[in-house]
Amino acid sequence: MDRPSLTPVHVSPRARPLSPLPLPRILATRASHPHSLSSFLKFTLFRPTFSGLKCPWPRDSVASLSEFEPQSAEQQSAALGVRRLASFSPRASRYWNKVAESEPLWRNLCRRKWSFCTFSHRCPGAQTWKQYFLKQTRQERWMASAKPENFVYKAAVGNLGILGPMAYLSGSGPTMDEEKSIICTVSSKRMLFAWDVQEGTMIWSSPVQQSSIMHLATLPQMHLAFTVDLKGAIKVWNCRDEDTLATLIMSQACLSLEAFLTKDDPFLMVGTCEGDIYTLTVPELKTVSKVNAFKYRVDLLYCSPDKRWIFASGTHECILPKVFFTECLLRPSEGRTPLSLSLPFSSCCRACWAPRRTNRVTLMFQRDALKKTGFTTLDLTTEGTGGRTFIQAREIASFLLPVHMESPIWMGVSDGNTIVFESGPYLFLVSISGHLLQRFEYHDKTICNLWVDSLHVLTTSVDDSLHVYMWEEEGRYPYLRSCCHLEHIGSDQTPSCYVPKAICDNKSIVCVVSRIRESSILVMYSLNM
């Protein structure tokens, strides 16, 4: 049965600031804002006195953060209120620095702010949890407030070939914390390159391969890159040595690639042209499991943020997407079919897991002969009955775009309640029910690529312009904050021969443009911090 078509309705194109709130509500509302870090921490420690719960620290102890001073009148008011509360006890200053250095406190703050990341008890890198929290928050704030003149621009030109897939091998962000941003790019010259973004230089290149490299994935936590070529050769690279760490020759073409790190081990999943999904160990590339998911090719393969679910699909109109319980693929039982569920939405062309709601997935699909684009959002759970476990999918919301609207190619999500997609030169942010929240018009020409992660949104246009957004989380829905507009520097105004695309971390942005058909230009922007 056809689902009802929900037409987006127009509301304000920009989220309005919140009205002034009483002190405790200000602190709670502004908790995740990088400028109000001091208020966030102090409210976290004072919250038991507001709620009447037992406080794990002495009632008269508070944490001080001189690293961050309130930036606005609202934040100054909040900080002043906390200082007044602290002044009620003469012993407050005694605990001030002690509590501020508590590792469990800062680890919990990291988990709360970046809940989409899987943190162990050990802090990423050789630093304390406090140092990590302050560093990441500071970098996010710098990126959000950056102007074009704040970036150091470098461009790699020459006989690079056409640059295809690219990914960060190391960088700065909640899931990777390195001083240098290193990216990998695939070249039509059948080579894999590694680049130092801050220096703007190539630091490594692979030998020329026997076949064209088609797909790329990385595990920044392990500094590993994975490639699949046209003949089905899967290879693992450390991007330092000439030789691969491991090579596996598949008997069928590989069309999708997903690398992820569980609490125990890293794994690589590969989708093939015959509908099979292989799960492999890393870096050895030993087969853990093989399951035939479809009669047709596996084009989409995505692991949920908590590594609990695997979404698999093909773009063929006869394929219904499937969700697998990851544990069944990582530790298969002999003679038992892996736990999975088919989702009743054919012609699925995109899918995204919600970073902060790890069991929520949003699908973009096309319907009927008119190819109307629709979106559906599902929550997944497991349920046991009679000694058996089943996967259940509950539809949360669904809608179709208007027929007259140009169908998007790309999409992304943030908290699981909103969807961002492009249509022509516009970028739209809508609720999962189809209500329009924001519309942006920063490109003169068609947006041809959209890149989304848990913090950033990048759009690139056919005129090589690039616009940077960041997610903000105030109010009922998260909204997008427009940050800056970047254009490839140079006098040559020739449009790209191929689709320009961009990726970023907390302190760099990398964009590929192609002015001629034989070679690309790698444009690297790094924040001058």
Salt bridges, closest charged atoms under 4 A:
ASP60 OD2 - ARG91 NE 3.05
GLU67 OE2 - LYS130 NZ 3.64
GLU74 OE2 - ARG30 NE 3.02
GLU101 OE2 - LYS130 NZ 2.78
GLU140 OE1 - LYS113 NZ 3.81
ASP177 OD1 - LYS135 NZ 3.40
GLU178 OE2 - HIS223 NE2 3.35
GLU179 OE2 - LYS135 NZ 2.98
ASP196 OD2 - LYS180 NZ 3.48
GLU199 OE2 - LYS180 NZ 3.26
ASP264 OD2 - ARG331 NH2 3.31
ASP276 OD2 - LYS290 NZ 3.95
ASP299 OD1 - ARG297 NE 2.69
GLU327 OE2 - ARG331 NH1 3.31
ASP379 OD1 - ARG360 NE 2.69
ASP379 OD2 - ARG394 NH2 3.95
GLU395 OE1 - ARG3 NH1 2.55
GLU441 OE2 - ARG439 NH2 2.68
ASP453 OD1 - HIS456 ND1 3.18
ASP464 OD2 - ARG515 NE 2.77
GLU472 OE2 - ARG481 NH1 3.49
GLU473 OE2 - ARG356 NH2 2.92
GLU474 OE2 - ARG30 NH1 2.62
GLU487 OE2 - HIS485 NE2 3.77
ASP492 OD2 - ARG515 NH1 3.87
